[in-house]
Each structure stands twice: as structure tokens, then as C-alpha cells.
Amino acid sequence: MSRYQRWNALLELMSADGEVSVADAAQVLGVSFATIRRDMDDLAKQQLITRTRGGAIAGNVSYDLPLRYKTARHAAEKQRIGRAAAALVTPGAIVALNGGTTTSEVARALATRPDLQEGDPAITVVTNALNIANELAVRQQVKIVLTGGVARGQSYELIGPLATLVLAELSIDWAILGVDALDVRTGATAHHEGEASINRLMASRAERVAIVSDSSKLGKRAFARVCASDEIDTIVTDDQAGEAALVRSVLGGFAERGITVITT
């Protein structure tokens, strides 16, 4: 296991439990106490955790983990969700994608779909995510529209009034949005209010809205609303949750409201 893989695993442990001891982390990851101490010290220097006597606590990591550390979390589920969400889109459509690991998988699935390899363009992608725009820029069949705005390093998303100016002038077929939490009563929510504001505008400019989320985010709430439940047309998620009964209840609540639920 590489250093970065260990860091991801440590952050995953703390995201779940709020804290972890050196001894427990060493046992779970199968490495020495000294290695875990060095890893914790490195993460503390990046202000991702807070060191304690004998271990570490999560600090802000459980609320807004930087995108580069989210990549390995639920990776297989996100790839399946990405393919299922991409299948909703018809050739020639205009699709809005916000930032995040799951929407990055949607972008990759769209770029590699066999029926979207030809056309001028085969598809148009509107995004405020720098990493998605960078990845799709080499795809000649994809027209990229990148919003302006101020880059937020936590998620690589552009936010602020410049992004608002661009999105307000566009008409979109599908807004496919990743979120931090999804609950029947609260709707789709995000940790950062600036990101939520831009994502909400994306949804308002779209004919249809799809929320893509791994099942670990279901039944939870975050700080700022992206869109209410009655503004969502489709939810694409996975069926790999540890709390299956809770997930079935949440998804059942959405289905009762007439929202299409796709599980992968």
C-alpha cells in the first residue's frame, strides 16, 4: 500500500468514526506504529486531521474532504453510477456537470460511449469543474463550455458571480449533479454554500435534473440546499450500503414522489 493509499484509508477511518488511535490504524492497515505516526503527522500538517495523544481526530475531514482524497472512496460504485447516468443522455444533448468524483465518472462514461464518438458536436458539456473540462478538452466530439468564476481548491469548482453570469444565459437538457447529502425532506445538499448556489442555478436552467450519489450519502443532510426533492427527476445510486434498510426507506420515499430511482 502506497503512502497516498494509506492516507486515503486513514481519512476514511476517521470520516466514519471521528477519531482513530495509532494502534487501531496500524492493525487495520497492516503497517507499523511508526508508519502510522508519520502518516498522521503529514495529514495534520495539511490541516486534514488533528493529532491527539495516541492517535488523531477528524477535525473538518468528515465535512468537506478535498477532492484528491475522495477519489478512492467507493470507486467501483461511482464508476457504475457514472455509466448509468451517462446512459440517460441522448446524442446531441446539452449536459451540465458540477464538480466531484461521481460526476467525473459520468464525464468519462459520456466521453467513451460508442454512440457519442461522432458528431459536430456529439454532445455539449457545460461544467464549472476544472478537472472535468481538462479531461474532456481532448475529446473532439465533445463541446466544452466552462463557466467563469473563482476556483475553489477543495473541489476544483468555479464559483461566484462570474459563473452565475454564464449559466444564467444557457438552456440545458440534463443537469447531472453530484451532492454531499441526499434526503427526502431536505432534498439535495452540499457542504459549501458557494458550490450549492452554482449547482442550484445549473438545476434551474435544466429541463431535467439527475442526482448522482453513492449510497453512503443517502438519508443525510449538509449545510446548503442544491435543490428540493420535487425538483429532482432521477436519482442514480448504488445498492452497496451497509444500512440497507435505511437506504431502501430513503429511496422508497423518493419513488413515492414520482422520482425515477436507478440503482447500480
Buried (B, 14 or more C-beta within 10 A) or exposed (E): EEEEEBBBBBBBBBBEEEBBBBEBBBEBBEBEEEBBBBBBEBBBEEEBBBBBEEBBBBBEBBEBBBBBBBEBBBEEBBBBBBBBBBEBBEEEBBBBBBBBBBBBBBBBBBBEBEEBEEBEBBBBBBBBBBBBBEBBEEBEBBBBBBBBBEBBEBBBBBBBEBBBEBBEEBEBBBBBBBBBBBBBEBBBBBBBEBBBBBBBBBBBBBEBBBBBBBBBBBBBBBBBBBBEBEBBBBBBBBEBBEEEEBBBEBBEBBEEEEBBBBBB
